[in-house]
């Protein structure tokens, strides 16, 4: 017996499958992510509907406003790609801090190094969309702050619970994060030639960071007293 929710119907002279609501919503979100990556957030939902071959009103059956659709794109592109287990990895002292950072950035790059992610992040930043602030806060709280605490432990320095992370420490870690991130920007935004050996680039950046950061952390803690 044929499931009525999957029976074909005629739309605009073409036969289309009448999909379940959850599947149609997923398709709209995925198409919107690609659309906004190509056109920025100024792109109109009417044009998005045309690219999908659906009516404009079909989009608003699932998302009452354009902002609601953009919010779901944020969840799909950014939140869904963040692995909550990464914080556990960062705090796993059975491994060296070098091994943990290399593994994290290897896995992180696998998730975010694609044109859609990079372009949406750039467009959101240029537009001043709140999603960039939320994502930066996520990186700070789930990565940079724990990493700072773990590196202090490796250097036998006071934990963050007894001596707050200093601006100088934080900027040092943003420097490492930015170096890895900028590799992706050059690859997918500037579209210039970059090293084909991503693993080597990540390892080199982590090792250079760890070779230079210990005196900065020590000085930052002395200055903060």
C-alpha positions as CSV (number, residue, x, y, z in Angstrom):
1,X,0.0,0.0,0.0
2,X,1.4,3.4,-1.0
3,X,2.1,5.9,1.8
4,X,0.1,9.0,1.0
5,X,2.8,11.3,2.5
6,X,5.1,10.1,-0.2
7,X,2.7,10.1,-3.2
8,X,3.9,12.3,-6.1
9,X,2.0,15.5,-6.9
10,X,2.1,18.1,-9.6
11,X,3.8,21.5,-8.9
12,X,4.5,24.0,-11.6
13,X,4.0,21.4,-14.3
14,X,6.4,19.0,-12.7
15,X,5.8,15.9,-10.7
16,X,7.3,16.1,-7.2
17,X,7.3,13.8,-4.2
18,X,5.2,15.0,-1.3
19,X,7.8,14.6,1.4
20,X,7.2,14.2,5.2
21,X,7.4,17.5,7.0
22,X,10.7,16.7,8.7
23,X,12.4,15.8,5.5
24,X,11.1,18.9,3.7
25,X,12.4,21.1,6.6
26,X,15.8,19.4,6.4
27,X,16.0,20.1,2.7
28,X,15.1,23.7,3.1
29,X,17.7,24.2,5.8
30,X,20.5,22.5,3.7
31,X,19.5,24.5,0.6
32,X,19.4,27.7,2.6
33,X,22.9,27.1,4.0
34,X,24.2,26.7,0.5
35,X,22.2,29.7,-0.7
36,X,23.4,32.0,2.0
37,X,27.0,30.8,1.6
38,X,26.8,31.9,-2.1
39,X,24.7,35.1,-1.7
40,X,25.2,36.3,1.8
41,X,22.3,37.0,4.2
42,X,21.0,39.7,1.9
43,X,19.8,36.8,-0.4
44,X,16.0,36.7,-0.6
45,X,14.0,33.7,0.4
46,X,11.9,34.1,-2.8
47,X,15.1,33.4,-4.8
48,X,15.9,30.5,-2.4
49,X,12.5,29.0,-3.2
50,X,13.2,29.3,-6.9
51,X,16.5,27.5,-6.6
52,X,14.6,24.7,-4.8
53,X,11.7,24.5,-7.2
54,X,9.2,25.1,-4.4
55,X,6.8,27.9,-3.7
56,X,7.8,30.9,-1.6
57,X,5.0,30.2,0.9
58,X,6.3,26.6,1.3
59,X,9.4,28.0,3.1
60,X,7.2,30.0,5.5
61,X,5.2,27.0,6.4
62,X,8.3,25.8,8.2
63,X,10.0,29.1,9.1
64,X,7.7,32.0,10.0
65,X,10.5,34.6,9.3
66,X,13.8,34.8,7.5
67,X,15.5,35.3,10.8
68,X,14.0,32.0,12.0
69,X,15.5,30.3,8.9
70,X,18.9,31.8,9.5
71,X,18.8,30.6,13.1
72,X,18.2,27.1,11.9
73,X,21.0,27.4,9.4
74,X,23.3,28.5,12.3
75,X,22.3,25.4,14.3
76,X,22.8,23.2,11.2
77,X,26.2,24.7,10.1
78,X,27.8,25.6,13.4
79,X,26.2,24.0,16.4
80,X,25.7,20.6,14.9
81,X,29.4,20.4,13.8
82,X,30.7,21.1,17.3
83,X,31.5,17.9,19.1
84,X,30.8,18.1,22.8
85,X,33.4,15.4,23.5
86,X,36.2,17.8,22.5
87,X,36.1,19.4,25.9
88,X,36.7,16.0,27.4
89,X,39.6,15.4,25.0
90,X,41.2,18.8,26.0
91,X,41.0,17.9,29.7
92,X,42.4,14.3,29.2
93,X,45.7,14.5,31.1
94,X,46.6,10.9,30.1
95,X,47.8,12.6,26.9
96,X,50.3,15.4,26.5
97,X,48.8,18.8,25.8
98,X,50.6,18.7,22.4
99,X,48.8,15.4,21.4
100,X,45.5,16.8,22.6
101,X,45.7,20.0,20.6
102,X,46.9,18.3,17.5
103,X,44.0,15.8,17.7
104,X,41.5,18.5,18.4
105,X,42.5,20.7,15.5
106,X,42.7,17.8,13.2
107,X,39.1,16.8,14.0
108,X,37.9,20.4,14.1
109,X,39.4,21.2,10.6
110,X,37.6,18.1,9.3
111,X,34.3,19.6,10.4
112,X,34.7,23.2,9.3
113,X,37.1,23.2,6.4
114,X,34.5,23.5,3.6
115,X,33.3,26.5,1.5
116,X,29.8,26.6,3.0
117,X,31.0,26.9,6.6
118,X,33.7,29.4,5.9
119,X,31.6,31.7,3.7
120,X,28.6,31.8,6.1
121,X,30.9,32.6,8.9
122,X,32.5,35.5,6.9
123,X,29.1,36.8,5.8
124,X,27.7,36.6,9.3
125,X,30.7,38.5,10.7
126,X,30.4,41.3,8.1
127,X,26.7,41.7,8.8
128,X,27.3,41.7,12.5
129,X,24.9,38.8,13.0
130,X,24.7,37.5,16.6
131,X,25.6,34.0,15.5
132,X,29.3,35.1,15.2
133,X,29.3,36.4,18.8
134,X,27.7,33.1,20.0
135,X,30.2,31.0,18.1
136,X,33.2,33.0,19.4
137,X,31.9,32.6,22.9
138,X,31.6,28.9,22.3
139,X,35.2,28.7,21.2
140,X,36.3,30.8,24.2
141,X,34.5,28.8,26.8
142,X,34.7,25.3,25.4
143,X,38.2,25.4,23.9
144,X,40.4,28.4,24.9
145,X,39.7,28.6,28.6
146,X,40.0,24.8,29.2
147,X,43.2,24.7,27.0
148,X,44.7,27.6,29.1
149,X,43.9,25.7,32.3
150,X,45.5,22.4,30.9
151,X,48.6,24.2,29.7
152,X,49.0,25.8,33.2
153,X,48.7,22.3,34.7
154,X,51.5,21.0,32.4
155,X,53.7,24.0,33.3
156,X,52.8,23.6,37.0
157,X,51.2,27.0,37.2
158,X,48.1,27.9,39.3
159,X,44.8,26.7,37.8
160,X,42.2,29.2,36.5
161,X,40.0,28.5,39.5
162,X,42.6,30.3,41.7
163,X,44.0,32.8,39.2
164,X,41.7,33.9,36.4
165,X,42.8,33.6,32.7
166,X,44.5,36.8,31.8
167,X,43.9,38.7,28.5
168,X,47.5,38.0,27.5
169,X,47.0,34.3,27.9
170,X,43.7,34.4,26.0
171,X,45.2,36.3,23.1
172,X,48.0,33.7,22.9
173,X,45.5,30.9,22.5
174,X,43.5,32.9,20.0
175,X,46.7,33.3,18.0
176,X,46.9,29.5,17.7
177,X,43.3,29.1,16.8
178,X,43.5,31.9,14.3
179,X,46.5,30.4,12.6
180,X,44.6,27.1,12.0
181,X,41.5,29.0,11.0
182,X,43.3,31.2,8.6
183,X,44.6,28.2,6.7
184,X,41.0,27.4,6.0
185,X,40.3,31.0,5.0
186,X,43.1,31.1,2.5
187,X,41.9,27.8,1.1
188,X,38.2,28.4,0.8
189,X,37.7,32.2,0.8
190,X,40.8,33.5,-1.0
191,X,41.1,30.3,-3.0
192,X,44.8,30.4,-3.1
193,X,47.2,27.5,-3.1
194,X,47.9,26.1,0.3
195,X,49.8,23.1,1.6
196,X,48.1,19.8,0.6
197,X,49.3,18.3,3.9
198,X,46.8,19.7,6.4
199,X,48.0,17.4,9.2
200,X,51.6,18.7,8.9
201,X,50.4,22.3,9.0
202,X,48.3,21.7,12.2
203,X,51.2,19.8,13.8
204,X,53.6,22.6,13.0
205,X,51.3,25.3,14.3
206,X,50.7,23.5,17.6
207,X,54.4,22.8,18.1
208,X,55.4,26.4,17.4
209,X,52.7,27.6,19.8
210,X,53.8,25.3,22.6
211,X,57.5,26.2,22.0
212,X,56.8,29.9,22.5
213,X,53.9,30.2,24.9
214,X,55.3,29.1,28.3
215,X,57.2,32.3,29.1
216,X,54.2,34.3,28.1
217,X,51.9,32.4,30.5
218,X,54.4,32.8,33.3
219,X,54.8,36.5,32.7
220,X,51.1,37.0,32.4
221,X,50.5,35.5,35.8
222,X,53.2,37.6,37.4
223,X,51.8,40.7,35.8
224,X,48.3,39.9,37.0
225,X,49.3,39.8,40.7
